[in-house]
Amino acid sequence: METDVNSIDRVLPSKGKKREWVYAKKPSGNFYNLRQWVGYGLLLFLFGAPFLKIGGNPFLMFNIIERKFSIFGNIFFPQDLHIFVFGMLIILVGIVLFTAIFGRVWCGWTCPQTIFMELVFRRIEYWIEGDWTQQKKLNSGPNTDSRAIKKLLKHTIFLIISFFIANIFLAYIIGIDELFKVISDPIDQHTTGFIAIIIFTLLFYFVFAFVREIVCTTICPYGRFQGVLLDDQSLTVAYNEKRGEPRGKQRKDDDTPKGDCIDCGLCVHVCPTGIDIRNGIQLECVNCTACVDACDTVMDKIGKPKRLIGFYSLGQVEGKKDFKKSKTRHYIYAVVLVILTVGFVFMIFNRSLIGGSLLRATGSTYQMRDDGTVSNLYNLELLNKSGKDISFEIEPQSDNFKIQLVNSISNLEKDGAAKMSFFIIGNPKDVKKYKTDIKVLIKSDNKVIETLKTTFISPPGA
């Protein structure tokens, strides 16, 4: 099978060629209905998650500016970067493994770009300008008052929705409470936030009103590297060439052998990226299954079996004689993903309630005291990650040492931080070498909530 080169030109025209606008026919069918359930469910979650709180903390927040993240109501700080990176790794691995099994279904079913474009913005376009033929006629027709009103109404609604999306997007970064302050307070008190909303609004509007499918076919790198993830077992939306060819109109008096494809072109008309799925596996296909629904409808009408276009493995599409279906790899991938997810959840709910950094004071060495003991000065930084106010105390793990506080702090507010200095005092007789590894315990309600390691310097005792 050959890749449709012309379809690439339609989406990303070469120098001197004008971009051919994609007019997608309004889709319908079983897959489309299922895709709406998935898409609108994800939109409901996307718009509702910033308003959800667990223990007073946002359900999801990714405050890059303050380096503060909230996942499932658990606050993460730079000290928890390893957990956050692990979570991002799970998402990446999940997408990669999902692609290896089901192809580019992520793009057509769960990607925010596709969901907003196909289930929100394009549906508004259908409502105002009509189906694809009416849109094409409107855009190629004269500049009438009716056309101007429709365009003005459409782009006004696009801007309003883009503004709403921009606010939700910002809520994931700064939190819903801060967003309300940006909205309700005078503009001069939150100039940066106001500018951010305007920039995101214009960006979303530009993407969904003009860029559209180019995001999927050209800008997004995912579609380009998916080729290295697919193998003979990978499922993808494809045309059954053996069954469909030779294609052509079926007439009663025509004895010419023909396949099931009647060359109606509906699979092309409903495609949101403007390709012809019959030309083989193509980079621009996002596996949205609109062509599957369209073709199944035609097959029903002419009394032919469904799935002339459907989910097929690459081995089936390429007609490999030695191809055998196997689900072993699917099970292995699923197990790997489950293990990673369980590990991530364990890390989230078993992380330390307090983040701490314990260092000996810069430039200091041990000090001999009048009573013959040795002291070292330390600086301690604590960060409350518990999501509530806590009281604490510090003590050495070994009974051979004791702590003398320079500034006494015993309470940490929610998400609060504290800096302390103290001496660790030991007897040279209990020290066997110049540098001794010791541990300092942070306790709350008589429970150890964090253990910090450092070194104690002292001349060895006799």
Secondary structure as UniProt FT lines:
FT   HELIX           5..11
FT   TURN            15..16
FT   HELIX           30..48
FT   HELIX           49..51
FT   STRAND          53..54
FT   TURN            55..56
FT   STRAND          57..58
FT   STRAND          60..63
FT   TURN            64..67
FT   STRAND          68..71
FT   TURN            72..73
FT   STRAND          74..76
FT   HELIX           78..80
FT   HELIX           81..102
FT   TURN            103..104
FT   HELIX           105..109
FT   HELIX           112..116
FT   HELIX           117..121
FT   HELIX           122..129
FT   HELIX           132..140
FT   HELIX           145..174
FT   HELIX           176..184
FT   HELIX           187..189
FT   HELIX           191..206
FT   HELIX           207..211
FT   TURN            212..213
FT   HELIX           215..219
FT   HELIX           222..225
FT   HELIX           226..228
FT   TURN            232..233
FT   STRAND          235..239
FT   HELIX           241..244
FT   TURN            252..253
FT   HELIX           266..269
FT   TURN            272..273
FT   HELIX           277..279
FT   TURN            283..284
FT   HELIX           290..302
FT   STRAND          309..313
FT   HELIX           314..317
FT   TURN            318..319
FT   TURN            321..322
FT   HELIX           328..349
FT   STRAND          354..360
FT   TURN            362..363
FT   STRAND          367..368
FT   TURN            370..371
FT   STRAND          374..384
FT   STRAND          390..391
FT   STRAND          393..396
FT   TURN            399..400
FT   STRAND          401..405
FT   STRAND          411..412
FT   TURN            414..415
FT   STRAND          417..426
FT   HELIX           428..430
FT   STRAND          435..444
FT   TURN            445..446
FT   STRAND          447..457
//
